[in-house]
Amino acid sequence: MRPLSAVGTSFRALANLLLNHSLAVKLGTIADVYTCNNILNGYWKCKELRSADVLFDEMPMRDSVSWNTMIAGHINCGNLEASWDVLRCMRSCGFELDRYTFGSMLKGIAFAGMFHLGQQVHSIIIKMGYAENVYAGSALLDMYAKCEKLEDAYLSFLSISKHNTVSWNAMINGYAQAGDRETAFWLLDCMEQEGEKVDDGTYAPLLPLLDDADFCNLTSQLHGKIIKHGLELVNTMCNALITSYSKCGSLDDAKRIFDSSAGIRDLVTWNSLLAAYLLRSQEDLAFKLLIDMQEHGFEPDLYSYTSIISACFNENISNNGRSLHGLVIKRGFEQSVPISNALISMYLKSDYGSMKEALCIFESLEFKDRVSWNSILTGLSQTGSSEDAVKSFLHMRSAAMDIDHYSFSAVLRSCSDLATFQLGQQIHVLALKYGLESNEFVSSSLIFMYSKCGIIEDARRSFEEASKNSSITWNALMFGYAQHGQCNVALDLFFLMEEKKVKMDHITFVAVLTACSHIGLVEQGCKFLRCMESDYGVPPRMEHYACAVDLYGRSGRLEEAKALIEEMPFKPDTTVWKTFLGACRSCGNIELACQVAGHLLEMEPEEHCTYVLLSNMYGNLMRWDEKAKVKRLMKERGVKKVPGWSWIEVNNNVHAFIAQDHSHPSCQQIYFLLEVLLEEITRMEDADGFKSFLEQEELSYANA
């Protein structure tokens, strides 16, 4: 959003320009080409395209400046095609192209990334003898660099007879954009050795390359050079230094730069420090800064809102997120797609996981982009609304929205949850059509889907066709084999992964500990838990301890499981206690189960599973009074048992049932057929019983 002062300035500039144009017409000076060129340039600066075109067409005389002004005007307005047409007319009218013509055209070509057009202009430059001209040469190498043709850019750089600051900066920027830190800094050294003057355009591309703690000293050295050349108070330098210091982990230095820029701050400066605080998880300081910037007269923009909203998913600051949502509505940004996407993501990631609010924002958006659809699709998939996720995917396709690997990954996960094998196969075919089947996220979802549908061979086939550079696909297949009881194969995969030096993550060890648990490899599993940090650089998390508790529990070693929980470096969560409770049930240890259930009922008094499990244990031991107490406690707290569901897929439709269910549209036919089947089973059992009786009689008769 443009500030009102800027709008007012533009309006005054246009009013003055119209006045000068009228005076030129009245005094007859409009016939002077110099006067016309000045007015023409003014119209382009005010973005008055129509007025500029009309004036140019009415000019009695034109020179190279007139044509170059038209070309530059169209380029600055993003209209490369129109500028190309003007260039053709200029040549057909007998005007020679010059360095300014080439500079403007190459700028537009670089912005559009149209490399083939750039090559055509390059051939004209060579033909006309401008290859060594520093102005045309700098524009040419800048075009090649922005089109990611660095070798061509370097050749153009070498062909320039005398380099200037612009040409050096263009080369440094090209290699910096390509992420080639070593070459970019080598070019800086060469530039300094040649004694060429440096400016903010020299250092600005280099600072974003220093984005790790290892480069903290190099950032300080570059900062020293900036001070040496008197550039420390240049706004772009301050902004870049704040970002670089924060990424290097030096938040104090970033704040020091911000404090020293009091007279030259712009909105980018405020946003840079805001991003720095959020990067270092200083949410309280970020919110305070957001208030401060408004008190200093800076209105938060799209970047400010998306940055701060994206941080509001922790329970401690979830209320701030809701407040920001209200502020967004108040400021009229509710139809801003990036801000709405950030809000959707915030509500989905928050500890209370509010799908309702996320859907409300999504449905209120007049225009939805791919990120909007993918966010809601992933949210539905992760919150168990798998049928809705599949429907959203189909709506996304009907809306002619581009589908990417995130879309496929989310919908395939939903197919896994629903065990809809036919639909999963159809989406697999669609992924093949889009050429995304080898993407690691899509491949891992395909592996997961086929595993959950019981087709482990197809899961393995998807793995073999996928990229195996990261742990994502390996983890998915290990889980698949573990779920199918082929835990030795899962362990073999782990050792193969180690042999091929694939970097492991925390999920890898959840998979391998699960495999050990399922086949009773207690000592092997404990060894993995002990050495995962020292040997593999992966510190144990809560889920790894839960797996280890399950490992001990399945082997009946409850005391060791209890000791492990007590030795954990953090307070056990509900997953750990639920795993231990399940182990107590399997071993029939009601006393220990009561202690564990006490922890769970304190942490999750509304969770029905704990009550049901404890109640069933008391029932199995015929301790009816205790069972009745648990049932009474459930009733007092308003906790109801959630019934288990069964489902079947028929012609891509999922039909779900619970015990004694009468909600299905075909309920009468289902129960009628069930009765027929039960009668047939009874008849067959009776027939088998009668046949067995006859066989016994014949045997008795033979022995008599």
C-alpha positions as CSV (number, residue, x, y, z in Angstrom):
1,M,0.0,0.0,0.0
2,R,1.4,3.4,-1.1
3,P,1.7,6.1,1.6
4,L,-0.7,9.0,1.2
5,S,2.3,11.4,1.0
6,A,3.6,9.5,-2.0
7,V,0.2,9.6,-3.7
8,G,0.0,13.3,-3.1
9,T,3.5,13.9,-4.5
10,S,2.6,11.9,-7.7
11,F,-0.6,13.9,-8.1
12,R,1.2,17.2,-7.9
13,A,3.9,16.0,-10.3
14,L,1.3,15.1,-12.9
15,A,-0.6,18.4,-12.4
16,N,2.6,20.3,-13.0
17,L,3.4,18.2,-16.0
18,L,0.0,18.8,-17.6
19,L,0.4,22.5,-16.9
20,N,3.9,22.5,-18.7
21,H,2.4,20.6,-21.6
22,S,-0.4,23.1,-22.0
23,L,2.0,26.0,-21.9
24,A,4.3,24.4,-24.5
25,V,1.3,23.9,-26.8
26,K,0.2,27.5,-26.2
27,L,3.7,29.0,-26.7
28,G,4.5,26.8,-29.7
29,T,7.6,25.3,-28.0
30,I,6.0,21.9,-28.4
31,A,7.7,21.7,-31.8
32,D,11.1,21.7,-30.0
33,V,12.3,18.1,-29.7
34,Y,14.1,18.8,-26.4
35,T,10.9,20.2,-24.8
36,C,8.9,17.2,-26.1
37,N,11.4,14.7,-24.8
38,N,11.2,16.2,-21.3
39,I,7.4,16.1,-21.3
40,L,7.4,12.6,-22.7
41,N,9.8,11.4,-20.0
42,G,7.6,13.1,-17.4
43,Y,4.6,11.1,-18.5
44,W,6.5,7.9,-18.2
45,K,7.6,8.8,-14.7
46,C,4.0,9.4,-13.8
47,K,3.0,6.1,-15.4
48,E,0.7,7.9,-17.8
49,L,1.2,5.4,-20.7
50,R,-1.7,6.6,-22.9
51,S,-0.6,10.3,-22.7
52,A,3.0,9.3,-23.5
53,D,1.9,7.3,-26.5
54,V,-0.3,10.1,-27.8
55,L,2.4,12.7,-27.4
56,F,5.0,10.5,-29.1
57,D,2.6,9.9,-32.1
58,E,2.0,13.7,-32.4
59,M,5.7,14.7,-32.2
60,P,6.6,16.5,-35.5
61,M,10.3,15.6,-35.0
62,R,11.9,12.7,-33.1
63,D,15.5,11.9,-32.2
64,S,17.3,8.9,-30.6
65,V,16.4,10.3,-27.2
66,S,12.7,10.2,-28.1
67,W,12.8,6.6,-29.1
68,N,15.0,5.6,-26.1
69,T,12.6,7.3,-23.8
70,M,9.7,5.3,-25.2
71,I,11.7,2.0,-25.0
72,A,12.8,2.7,-21.4
73,G,9.2,3.7,-20.4
74,H,7.7,0.5,-21.7
75,I,10.4,-1.6,-20.0
76,N,9.9,0.2,-16.6
77,C,6.2,-0.6,-16.9
78,G,7.0,-4.2,-17.6
79,N,5.8,-4.2,-21.2
80,L,8.7,-6.0,-23.0
81,E,6.6,-6.8,-26.1
82,A,5.7,-3.1,-26.7
83,S,9.3,-2.0,-26.2
84,W,10.4,-4.6,-28.8
85,D,7.9,-3.2,-31.3
86,V,9.2,0.3,-30.6
87,L,12.8,-1.0,-31.2
88,R,11.8,-2.4,-34.6
89,C,10.1,0.9,-35.6
90,M,13.2,2.8,-34.5
91,R,15.4,0.7,-36.8
92,S,13.0,0.9,-39.7
93,C,12.9,4.7,-39.4
94,G,16.7,4.8,-39.8
95,F,17.7,5.6,-36.2
96,E,20.8,3.8,-35.0
97,L,20.6,1.9,-31.7
98,D,23.0,3.1,-29.0
99,R,24.2,2.1,-25.6
100,Y,21.1,3.5,-23.9
101,T,18.8,1.5,-26.2
102,F,20.8,-1.7,-25.4
103,G,20.8,-0.9,-21.7
104,S,17.0,-0.5,-21.5
105,M,16.2,-3.6,-23.7
106,L,18.6,-5.8,-21.8
107,K,17.2,-4.7,-18.5
108,G,13.7,-5.8,-19.7
109,I,14.9,-9.1,-21.1
110,A,16.8,-9.8,-17.8
111,F,13.6,-9.2,-15.8
112,A,11.6,-11.4,-18.1
113,G,14.3,-14.1,-18.2
114,M,14.0,-14.4,-22.0
115,F,17.5,-15.6,-22.8
116,H,16.9,-16.2,-26.5
117,L,15.9,-12.5,-27.0
118,G,19.1,-11.5,-25.1
119,Q,21.2,-13.5,-27.5
120,Q,19.6,-11.6,-30.4
121,V,20.4,-8.2,-28.8
122,H,23.9,-9.5,-28.1
123,S,24.5,-10.2,-31.8
124,I,23.3,-6.7,-32.7
125,I,25.7,-5.3,-30.1
126,I,28.6,-7.2,-31.6
127,K,27.6,-6.2,-35.1
128,M,27.4,-2.5,-34.2
129,G,30.7,-2.6,-32.3
130,Y,29.4,-2.0,-28.8
131,A,30.7,-5.2,-27.2
132,E,33.6,-3.3,-25.5
133,N,31.4,-0.4,-24.4
134,V,31.1,-0.5,-20.6
135,Y,27.5,0.6,-20.5
136,A,26.2,-1.9,-23.0
137,G,28.6,-4.6,-21.8
138,S,27.5,-4.2,-18.2
139,A,23.8,-4.5,-19.2
140,L,24.7,-7.6,-21.3
141,L,26.5,-9.4,-18.5
142,D,23.7,-8.4,-16.0
143,M,21.2,-10.0,-18.4
144,Y,23.2,-13.2,-18.7
145,A,23.7,-13.4,-14.9
146,K,19.9,-12.9,-14.2
147,C,19.2,-15.6,-16.9
148,E,21.6,-17.9,-14.9
149,K,24.1,-18.1,-17.8
150,L,27.2,-17.2,-15.7
151,E,29.7,-18.4,-18.2
152,D,28.3,-16.1,-20.9
153,A,28.2,-13.3,-18.3
154,Y,31.9,-13.8,-17.5
155,L,32.8,-13.8,-21.2
156,S,30.9,-10.6,-21.7
157,F,32.7,-9.2,-18.6
158,L,36.1,-10.0,-20.1
159,S,35.2,-8.4,-23.4
160,I,34.6,-5.0,-21.8
161,S,37.7,-2.8,-22.4
162,K,37.5,-1.0,-19.1
163,H,35.5,-2.2,-16.2
164,N,33.5,0.2,-13.9
165,T,31.7,-0.2,-10.6
166,V,28.5,-1.2,-12.4
167,S,30.1,-4.1,-14.4
168,W,31.9,-5.4,-11.3
169,N,28.7,-5.2,-9.2
170,A,26.7,-7.1,-11.9
171,M,29.2,-9.9,-11.9
172,I,29.3,-10.1,-8.1
173,N,25.5,-10.1,-7.9
174,G,25.3,-12.8,-10.6
175,Y,27.5,-15.3,-8.7
176,A,25.9,-14.3,-5.4
177,Q,22.4,-15.0,-6.8
178,A,23.7,-18.4,-7.9
179,G,24.9,-19.1,-4.4
180,D,28.6,-19.3,-5.5
181,R,30.1,-17.7,-2.3
182,E,33.7,-18.4,-3.2
183,T,33.6,-16.8,-6.7
184,A,31.6,-13.8,-5.5
185,F,34.1,-13.0,-2.8
186,W,37.0,-13.6,-5.2
187,L,35.5,-11.0,-7.5
188,L,35.3,-8.6,-4.6
189,D,39.0,-9.1,-3.9
190,C,39.8,-8.5,-7.6
191,M,37.7,-5.4,-7.7
192,E,39.5,-4.0,-4.6
193,Q,42.9,-4.8,-6.1
194,E,42.1,-3.0,-9.3
195,G,41.2,0.1,-7.1
196,E,37.7,0.3,-8.4
197,K,35.3,2.3,-6.2
198,V,32.9,0.1,-4.2
199,D,29.3,1.1,-3.2
200,D,26.3,-0.4,-1.5
201,G,25.5,-2.4,-4.7
202,T,28.8,-4.2,-4.2
203,Y,28.2,-5.4,-0.7
204,A,24.4,-5.8,-0.7
205,P,24.5,-9.1,-2.7
206,L,27.3,-10.6,-0.6
207,L,25.7,-10.2,2.9
208,P,22.8,-12.7,2.2
209,L,25.4,-15.4,1.5
210,L,26.6,-15.2,5.1
211,D,23.7,-17.1,6.6
212,D,25.3,-19.4,9.1
213,A,27.1,-19.1,12.4
214,D,30.3,-20.2,10.6
215,F,30.3,-16.9,8.8
216,C,30.0,-14.6,11.8
217,N,33.6,-13.4,11.5
218,L,33.3,-12.8,7.8
219,T,30.2,-10.8,8.4
220,S,32.1,-8.6,10.9
221,Q,35.0,-8.2,8.4
222,L,32.5,-7.1,5.7
223,H,30.9,-4.8,8.1
224,G,34.3,-3.2,8.8
225,K,34.8,-2.6,5.0
226,I,31.3,-1.0,4.8
227,I,32.3,1.4,7.7
228,K,35.7,2.1,6.0
229,H,34.0,3.2,2.8
230,G,31.4,5.3,4.7
231,L,28.4,3.2,3.7
232,E,27.3,2.2,7.2
233,L,24.4,4.8,7.1
234,V,23.1,3.7,3.7
235,N,19.7,2.2,4.2
236,T,20.2,-0.9,2.1
237,M,23.4,-1.7,4.0
238,C,21.7,-1.5,7.4
239,N,18.9,-3.8,6.3
240,A,21.3,-6.4,4.8
241,L,23.5,-6.3,7.9
242,I,20.6,-6.8,10.3
243,T,19.5,-9.9,8.3
244,S,23.1,-11.3,8.0
245,Y,23.9,-10.9,11.7
246,S,20.6,-12.5,12.7
247,K,21.2,-15.5,10.5
248,C,24.7,-15.8,11.9
249,G,23.2,-16.0,15.4
250,S,24.4,-12.6,16.6
251,L,21.1,-11.0,17.5
252,D,22.8,-8.4,19.7
253,D,24.8,-7.1,16.7
254,A,21.6,-7.0,14.6
255,K,19.9,-4.9,17.3
256,R,23.0,-2.6,17.5
257,I,22.8,-1.9,13.7
258,F,19.1,-1.2,14.0
259,D,19.6,1.2,16.9
260,S,22.3,3.1,14.9
261,S,20.0,3.6,11.9
262,A,17.5,5.8,13.7
263,G,17.5,8.6,11.1
264,I,17.4,6.3,8.0
265,R,15.0,3.5,8.9
266,D,12.4,2.5,6.4
267,L,9.7,-0.3,6.6
268,V,12.3,-2.8,5.4
269,T,14.6,-2.0,8.3
270,W,11.7,-2.7,10.8
271,N,10.8,-5.9,9.0
272,S,14.4,-7.0,9.0
273,L,14.6,-6.8,12.7
274,L,11.2,-8.4,13.1
275,A,12.3,-11.3,11.0
276,A,15.5,-11.5,13.1
277,Y,13.6,-11.8,16.3
278,L,11.3,-14.5,14.9
279,L,14.2,-16.4,13.5
280,R,15.7,-16.6,16.9
281,S,12.3,-17.5,18.6
282,Q,12.1,-14.1,20.4
283,E,8.3,-13.8,19.8
284,D,7.8,-11.4,22.8
285,L,10.4,-8.9,21.4
286,A,8.9,-9.3,17.9
287,F,5.4,-8.3,19.2
288,K,6.9,-5.3,21.1
289,L,8.7,-4.2,17.9
290,L,5.5,-4.5,15.9
291,I,3.8,-2.0,18.3
292,D,6.9,0.2,18.3
293,M,7.0,0.5,14.5
294,Q,3.4,1.7,14.4
295,E,4.1,4.2,17.1
296,H,6.9,5.5,14.9
297,G,4.5,6.0,12.0
298,F,5.3,2.8,10.0
299,E,2.2,0.8,9.0
300,P,2.9,-3.0,8.9
301,D,2.8,-4.3,5.4
302,L,2.1,-7.7,3.9
303,Y,5.5,-9.0,4.9
304,S,5.1,-7.8,8.5
305,Y,1.8,-9.5,9.0
306,T,2.8,-12.8,7.3
307,S,6.0,-13.0,9.4
308,I,4.4,-12.3,12.8
309,I,1.3,-14.4,12.1
310,S,3.5,-17.4,11.1
311,A,5.0,-17.4,14.6
312,C,1.7,-17.5,16.5
313,F,1.1,-21.3,16.8
314,N,2.4,-21.9,20.4
315,E,-0.2,-22.1,23.2
316,N,1.6,-19.2,25.0
317,I,1.0,-16.7,22.2
318,S,-2.1,-18.2,20.5
319,N,-4.2,-15.2,21.8
320,N,-1.8,-12.9,20.1
321,G,-2.6,-14.7,16.9
322,R,-6.3,-14.2,17.3
323,S,-5.6,-10.5,18.1
324,L,-3.6,-10.2,14.9
325,H,-6.4,-11.8,12.9
326,G,-8.7,-9.1,14.3
327,L,-6.2,-6.4,13.3
328,V,-6.0,-7.8,9.8
329,I,-9.8,-7.5,9.4
330,K,-9.7,-4.0,10.9
331,R,-7.0,-2.9,8.4
332,G,-8.9,-4.4,5.5
333,F,-6.3,-7.1,4.7
334,E,-8.6,-10.1,5.0
335,Q,-8.7,-10.7,1.2
336,S,-4.9,-10.6,1.0
337,V,-4.0,-14.1,-0.1
338,P,-0.5,-14.4,1.6
339,I,-1.9,-13.0,4.9
340,S,-4.9,-15.4,4.7
341,N,-2.6,-18.3,4.0
342,A,-0.5,-17.4,7.0
343,L,-3.7,-17.3,9.2
344,I,-4.8,-20.6,7.9
345,S,-1.4,-22.1,8.6
346,M,-1.4,-20.5,12.1
347,Y,-4.8,-22.0,13.1
348,L,-3.8,-25.4,11.8
349,K,-0.4,-25.5,13.5
350,S,-1.7,-24.1,16.8
351,D,-1.8,-26.4,19.8
352,Y,-5.6,-26.3,19.8
353,G,-5.6,-27.0,16.1
354,S,-8.6,-25.0,15.1
355,M,-9.8,-26.5,11.7
356,K,-13.0,-24.6,11.9
357,E,-11.4,-21.1,11.8
358,A,-9.0,-22.2,9.1
359,L,-11.9,-23.4,6.9
360,C,-13.8,-20.2,7.6
361,I,-10.8,-18.1,6.3
362,F,-10.3,-20.4,3.3
363,E,-14.0,-20.2,2.3
364,S,-14.1,-16.4,2.7
365,L,-11.3,-15.9,0.2
366,E,-12.4,-14.6,-3.2
367,F,-9.2,-15.8,-4.8
368,K,-7.4,-18.9,-3.6
369,D,-3.9,-19.8,-4.8
370,R,-2.1,-23.1,-4.6
371,V,-0.7,-22.4,-1.1
372,S,-4.3,-21.8,0.1
373,W,-5.5,-25.1,-1.3
374,N,-2.4,-27.1,-0.1
375,S,-2.7,-25.6,3.4
376,I,-6.3,-26.6,3.9
377,L,-5.7,-30.0,2.2
378,T,-2.8,-30.8,4.5
379,G,-4.8,-29.6,7.5
380,L,-7.8,-31.8,6.7
381,S,-5.4,-34.8,6.2
382,Q,-3.6,-34.2,9.5
383,T,-6.7,-33.8,11.6
384,G,-8.3,-37.0,10.4
385,S,-10.8,-35.5,8.0
386,S,-9.6,-37.7,5.3
387,E,-12.8,-37.9,3.2
388,D,-13.0,-34.1,3.2
389,A,-9.3,-33.9,2.2
390,V,-10.0,-36.2,-0.8
391,K,-13.1,-34.0,-1.8
392,S,-10.9,-30.8,-1.5
393,F,-8.3,-32.4,-3.8
394,L,-11.1,-33.1,-6.4
395,H,-12.3,-29.5,-6.0
396,M,-8.8,-28.2,-6.4
397,R,-8.6,-30.1,-9.7
398,S,-11.9,-28.8,-10.9
399,A,-10.8,-25.3,-10.1
400,A,-7.9,-25.8,-12.6
401,M,-5.4,-25.1,-9.9
402,D,-1.8,-26.3,-10.4
403,I,-1.2,-29.4,-8.3
404,D,2.2,-30.0,-6.9
405,H,4.0,-32.5,-4.7
406,Y,2.4,-31.1,-1.5
407,S,-1.1,-31.7,-2.9
408,F,-0.3,-35.3,-3.9
409,S,1.4,-36.0,-0.6
410,A,-1.5,-34.8,1.4
411,V,-4.2,-36.6,-0.6
412,L,-2.2,-39.9,-0.7
413,R,-1.9,-39.7,3.1
414,S,-5.7,-39.4,3.3
415,C,-6.1,-42.4,1.0
416,S,-3.8,-44.3,3.5
417,D,-6.0,-43.4,6.4
418,L,-9.1,-44.5,4.5
419,A,-7.4,-47.6,3.0
420,T,-9.0,-46.6,-0.3
421,F,-6.7,-48.7,-2.5
422,Q,-8.5,-48.0,-5.9
423,L,-8.5,-44.3,-5.3
424,G,-4.9,-44.4,-4.2
425,Q,-4.0,-46.1,-7.5
426,Q,-5.8,-43.5,-9.5
427,I,-4.0,-40.7,-7.7
428,H,-0.7,-42.6,-8.3
429,V,-1.5,-42.6,-12.1
430,L,-2.2,-38.8,-11.9
431,A,1.2,-38.3,-10.1
432,L,2.8,-40.2,-13.0
433,K,1.1,-37.9,-15.5
434,Y,2.4,-34.8,-13.6
435,G,5.9,-36.3,-13.5
436,L,6.0,-36.2,-9.7
437,E,6.1,-39.9,-8.8
438,S,9.9,-39.7,-8.0
439,N,9.6,-36.7,-5.7
440,E,10.6,-37.8,-2.2
441,F,7.4,-36.5,-0.6
442,V,5.1,-38.1,-3.1
443,S,7.1,-41.4,-3.1
444,S,7.0,-41.6,0.7
445,S,3.2,-41.0,0.6
446,L,2.8,-43.7,-2.0
447,I,4.9,-46.1,0.1
448,F,2.8,-45.3,3.1
449,M,-0.5,-45.7,1.2
450,Y,0.4,-49.1,-0.4
451,S,1.7,-50.3,3.0
452,K,-1.6,-49.3,4.8
453,C,-3.6,-51.0,2.0
454,G,-1.6,-54.2,2.6
455,I,0.3,-54.2,-0.7
456,I,3.9,-54.1,0.5
457,E,5.3,-55.2,-2.9
458,D,3.9,-52.0,-4.5
459,A,5.3,-50.0,-1.6
460,R,8.7,-51.5,-2.3
461,R,8.3,-50.8,-6.1
462,S,7.6,-47.1,-5.3
463,F,10.7,-47.0,-3.1
464,E,12.9,-48.4,-5.9
465,E,11.6,-45.8,-8.4
466,A,12.1,-42.9,-5.9
467,S,15.1,-40.7,-5.1
468,K,17.0,-42.2,-2.2
469,N,19.2,-39.2,-1.3
470,S,17.3,-38.3,1.9
471,S,15.8,-40.4,4.7
472,I,12.2,-39.6,3.8
473,T,11.5,-42.6,1.5
474,W,13.7,-45.0,3.6
475,N,11.7,-44.1,6.7
476,A,8.4,-44.7,5.0
477,L,9.4,-48.2,3.8
478,M,10.9,-49.2,7.2
479,F,7.6,-48.3,8.8
480,G,5.8,-50.3,6.1
481,Y,7.8,-53.5,6.7
482,A,7.5,-53.1,10.5
483,Q,3.6,-52.8,10.2
484,H,3.6,-55.9,8.0
485,G,5.6,-57.9,10.6
486,Q,8.7,-58.0,8.4
487,C,10.8,-56.3,11.0
488,N,14.0,-58.0,10.0
489,V,13.7,-56.5,6.5
490,A,13.1,-53.1,8.1
491,L,16.4,-53.5,10.1
492,D,18.2,-54.6,6.9
493,L,17.0,-51.4,5.3
494,F,18.4,-49.4,8.3
495,F,21.9,-51.0,7.9
496,L,21.7,-50.5,4.1
497,M,20.9,-46.8,4.7
498,E,23.9,-46.6,7.0
499,E,26.1,-48.3,4.4
500,K,25.0,-45.8,1.7
501,K,25.6,-42.9,4.1
502,V,22.1,-41.5,3.9
503,K,21.7,-38.9,6.6
504,M,19.3,-40.3,9.3
505,D,16.8,-38.2,11.3
506,H,14.6,-38.8,14.4
507,I,11.9,-40.5,12.3
508,T,14.5,-43.1,11.2
509,F,15.0,-44.1,14.8
510,V,11.3,-44.2,15.6
511,A,11.0,-46.7,12.7
512,V,13.9,-48.9,13.7
513,L,12.9,-48.9,17.4
514,T,9.3,-49.9,16.3
515,A,10.8,-52.8,14.3
516,C,12.9,-54.0,17.3
517,S,9.8,-53.8,19.5
518,H,7.7,-55.9,17.2
519,I,10.2,-58.8,17.1
520,G,11.4,-58.6,20.7
521,L,15.0,-57.4,20.0
522,V,15.1,-55.6,23.4
523,E,18.9,-55.4,23.7
524,Q,19.3,-54.2,20.1
525,G,16.6,-51.6,20.5
526,C,18.2,-50.3,23.8
527,K,21.6,-50.1,22.0
528,F,20.0,-47.9,19.3
529,L,18.5,-45.6,21.9
530,R,21.8,-45.2,23.7
531,C,24.0,-44.6,20.7
532,M,21.7,-42.6,18.4
533,E,23.1,-39.3,19.5
534,S,26.7,-40.2,19.9
535,D,27.0,-42.3,16.7
536,Y,24.4,-40.7,14.4
537,G,24.0,-37.2,15.8
538,V,20.3,-37.6,16.5
539,P,19.3,-36.7,20.1
540,P,16.5,-38.9,21.5
541,R,13.1,-37.3,21.6
542,M,9.9,-38.1,23.5
543,E,8.7,-40.5,20.8
544,H,12.0,-42.5,21.0
545,Y,11.4,-43.1,24.7
546,A,7.8,-44.1,24.0
547,C,9.1,-46.7,21.6
548,A,11.6,-48.0,24.2
549,V,8.9,-48.2,26.8
550,D,6.9,-50.3,24.3
551,L,10.0,-52.4,23.6
552,Y,10.3,-53.3,27.3
553,G,6.5,-53.6,27.8
554,R,6.1,-56.2,25.0
555,S,8.8,-58.3,26.6
556,G,7.1,-58.1,30.0
557,R,9.9,-56.0,31.6
558,L,7.7,-53.4,33.3
559,E,10.2,-52.5,36.0
560,E,12.8,-51.6,33.4
561,A,10.2,-49.6,31.4
562,K,9.3,-47.7,34.6
563,A,13.0,-47.0,35.4
564,L,13.5,-45.7,31.8
565,I,10.5,-43.2,32.3
566,E,12.0,-42.0,35.6
567,E,15.4,-41.5,33.9
568,M,14.1,-39.5,30.9
569,P,15.7,-36.1,30.5
570,F,12.2,-34.5,30.2
571,K,8.8,-34.9,31.7
572,P,6.9,-37.8,30.0
573,D,4.0,-36.8,27.9
574,T,0.7,-38.6,27.4
575,T,2.1,-40.8,24.6
576,V,4.7,-42.3,26.9
577,W,2.1,-42.9,29.7
578,K,-0.4,-44.5,27.3
579,T,2.3,-46.8,25.9
580,F,3.2,-47.8,29.5
581,L,-0.5,-48.3,30.4
582,G,-0.9,-50.6,27.4
583,A,2.1,-52.6,28.6
584,C,0.6,-52.9,32.1
585,R,-2.6,-54.2,30.6
586,S,-0.8,-56.8,28.5
587,C,1.1,-58.0,31.6
588,G,-2.0,-57.8,33.8
589,N,-0.3,-55.5,36.4
590,I,-3.4,-53.7,37.7
591,E,-1.5,-51.9,40.6
592,L,1.0,-50.3,38.2
593,A,-1.8,-49.6,35.7
594,C,-3.7,-47.6,38.4
595,Q,-0.6,-45.4,39.0
596,V,-0.1,-44.7,35.3
597,A,-3.9,-44.1,34.8
598,G,-3.7,-41.5,37.6
599,H,-1.1,-39.5,35.6
600,L,-3.1,-39.8,32.4
601,L,-6.4,-38.8,34.0
602,E,-4.7,-35.7,35.5
603,M,-3.2,-34.7,32.1
604,E,-6.2,-35.6,29.9
605,P,-9.3,-35.9,32.0
606,E,-11.5,-35.8,28.8
607,E,-9.7,-38.7,27.0
608,H,-12.0,-41.8,27.0
609,C,-9.3,-44.4,26.2
610,T,-7.8,-44.4,29.7
611,Y,-11.2,-44.9,31.4
612,V,-12.1,-47.7,29.1
613,L,-8.8,-49.5,29.4
614,L,-8.8,-49.3,33.2
615,S,-12.4,-50.4,33.3
616,N,-11.8,-53.4,31.1
617,M,-8.8,-54.4,33.3
618,Y,-10.9,-54.3,36.4
619,G,-13.6,-56.3,34.6
620,N,-11.1,-59.1,33.5
621,L,-10.0,-59.4,37.2
622,M,-13.7,-59.4,38.3
623,R,-13.1,-56.4,40.5
624,W,-16.6,-55.0,39.9
625,D,-16.6,-52.3,42.5
626,E,-13.5,-50.6,41.0
627,K,-15.0,-51.0,37.5
628,A,-18.2,-49.3,38.6
629,K,-16.1,-46.4,40.1
630,V,-14.4,-45.8,36.8
631,K,-17.7,-45.9,35.0
632,R,-19.2,-43.4,37.5
633,L,-16.2,-41.1,37.2
634,M,-16.7,-41.1,33.4
635,K,-20.3,-40.2,33.8
636,E,-19.5,-37.4,36.3
637,R,-16.9,-35.9,33.9
638,G,-19.2,-36.2,30.9
639,V,-16.7,-38.5,29.1
640,K,-18.3,-40.8,26.5
641,K,-16.7,-43.7,24.8
642,V,-16.0,-43.0,21.1
643,P,-17.2,-46.1,19.2
644,G,-14.8,-47.9,16.9
645,W,-15.5,-47.8,13.1
646,S,-15.1,-50.3,10.3
647,W,-15.2,-49.4,6.7
648,I,-15.2,-50.9,3.2
649,E,-14.4,-49.3,-0.1
650,V,-16.8,-50.1,-3.0
651,N,-16.3,-48.3,-6.4
652,N,-14.2,-45.5,-4.8
653,N,-16.9,-44.9,-2.2
654,V,-16.0,-45.5,1.5
655,H,-18.9,-47.0,3.6
656,A,-18.3,-46.7,7.4
657,F,-20.1,-48.7,10.1
658,I,-20.2,-49.0,13.9
659,A,-21.7,-51.9,15.9
660,Q,-25.5,-52.1,15.6
661,D,-25.4,-49.3,13.0
662,H,-28.7,-48.3,11.3
663,S,-27.6,-45.1,9.7
664,H,-26.5,-46.5,6.3
665,P,-29.0,-45.8,3.4
666,S,-28.9,-49.5,2.4
667,C,-29.3,-50.6,6.0
668,Q,-32.3,-53.0,5.4
669,Q,-30.6,-54.8,2.5
670,I,-27.3,-55.1,4.5
671,Y,-29.1,-56.6,7.5
672,F,-31.2,-58.9,5.3
673,L,-28.0,-60.2,3.6
674,L,-26.3,-60.5,7.0
675,E,-29.2,-62.7,8.2
676,V,-29.0,-64.9,5.1
677,L,-25.3,-65.3,5.6
678,L,-25.7,-66.2,9.3
679,E,-28.4,-68.8,8.5
680,E,-26.0,-70.3,5.9
681,I,-23.2,-70.4,8.4
682,T,-25.4,-72.1,11.0
683,R,-26.7,-74.6,8.4
684,M,-23.1,-75.4,7.4
685,E,-22.0,-75.8,11.0
686,D,-25.0,-78.1,11.6
687,A,-24.1,-80.1,8.5
688,D,-20.5,-80.4,9.6
689,G,-21.7,-81.5,13.1
690,F,-24.1,-84.2,11.6
691,K,-21.3,-85.4,9.3
692,S,-18.9,-85.7,12.2
693,F,-21.6,-87.6,14.2
694,L,-22.0,-90.1,11.3
695,E,-18.2,-90.6,11.0
696,Q,-18.0,-91.4,14.7
697,E,-20.9,-93.9,14.5
698,E,-19.2,-95.7,11.5
699,L,-16.0,-95.8,13.5
700,S,-17.8,-97.3,16.6
701,Y,-19.5,-99.9,14.3
702,A,-16.2,-101.0,12.8
703,N,-14.5,-101.4,16.2
704,A,-17.4,-103.5,17.5
